[in-house]
Amino acid sequence: MARSKWILPAVLIAVDAATLEQEIEFKAVLERMESDVLALRDEIERVYQYRCDLSTLDDCGYNNYNDCSSTYPIEECIVQNDYALQCGDGKACTASWDKSQSEISIPASLALETGGNPSDPEIIESVCYTKLAEPYLVEKLERDTDFWANYNVTPSWTYFGAHNGMFRQIPASHREECGSYDPRRRPWFVAASSGPKDVVLILDVSGSMSDYGRLSIMKDAAITVIDTLSVADKVAVVTFSTTASVLNDQTMLVRATKENKEKIIAAINGIIVNGSTNFHAAFTEAFNLLSLTFENESTTGCNVAVLFMTDGQLTTGPGPQEVIELVNRKAEEFQTDFGRKSTVFSFSLGKDADEVVSKTIACNTNGIWVPIEENKGFANDMTTAMSSYYKLYALGLGDGGNKDFVAWVEPYEFADMKNKTGT
């Protein structure tokens, strides 16, 4: 009995010591990853200073930057069961990359020059100045390879996404579908560009939304917004016509976990349209959600974004002035009672959509109003507009106490490799 009495504490101490050592090592790994991100930021800021040098542009301005037709000189097979696509007999090389250089990816909508290259001078400028960071990226990959070998892990890609849609990554590798990737719609980009936020979408589901494919366009845009949210965000969706309601009967905003986002997206896909247009009911429902969220301290404590989309004029309920007064009053109350600044982003879809109320409430809350015309590309315009609201929050994000802000997001699927996740 005496031996058991002394052995048990010894075992517990040994286990505790091992657990503590693992926790310390795990924390050190996380700190290294954050340090890597900040070092990459510093390198991009350094090369940004040379964006206007003639030598910077002369060296790369007329090169080929099509992510499908570009060639990579030192390609090697990606190790199976790591980042390679699983297909074939498992012995042949199904995917390759080049660790000696980086590669560029540009959304097809911006690659309008011959051969799928960019025509926008700003994008070309971004391509060229980030090219100066390539020696750093190659060296970083070598360091990462040595470090992660200690854990029997192969490091994946290091990448940078610009505000204009240009994307550079190392190792260089071809995509399955050319021009399909837009970093601005990825969770990691939005999280790093805006920080944590409370987001409420207000979607018009009145009868007129059945015209010209508007309902499908609205669903695609709303789903894109939901997809870009990270676990650091809170979200809810309000739909309105004659009356207003909250999808999934939420009483407060919920954390944007993968599970919660899937439930919201399923509800968005199930939306049907009917009825007239009641702006007042829509904002009343949205503000009630936010109030209860604030009162229960179930908020991110950061930015509050209200995304309002309509294709019509107010046809029922209190009039335009009452709606404007409601938004102004609630914005002031949130600031006074909870110290929270709420911003309305308004999107008017089509030539018949309200402009006066939508524009006024956006301006009064220091938000943005975007009119979207129904033309050949208006579906993409709608999605781009609604999913770009976060850019306003990027201004000043790195100032003051946020100077070394680093965002972590819930693991997500790689855009080109399903069932492969990153964070």
Beta strands, then each sheet from edge to edge (+ up, - down):
strand 1: 76-77
strand 2: 96-97
strand 3: 103-105
strand 4: 158-161
strand 5: 167-170
strand 6: 197-204
strand 7: 234-240
strand 8: 244-246
strand 9: 254-255
strand 10: 303-310
strand 11: 342-349
strand 12: 368-372
strand 13: 412-413
strand 14: 421-422
sheet 1: 1+ 2-
sheet 2: 3+ 5- 4+
sheet 3: 8+ 7- 6- 10- 11- 12-
sheet 4: 8+ 7- 9+
sheet 5: 13+ 14-
end
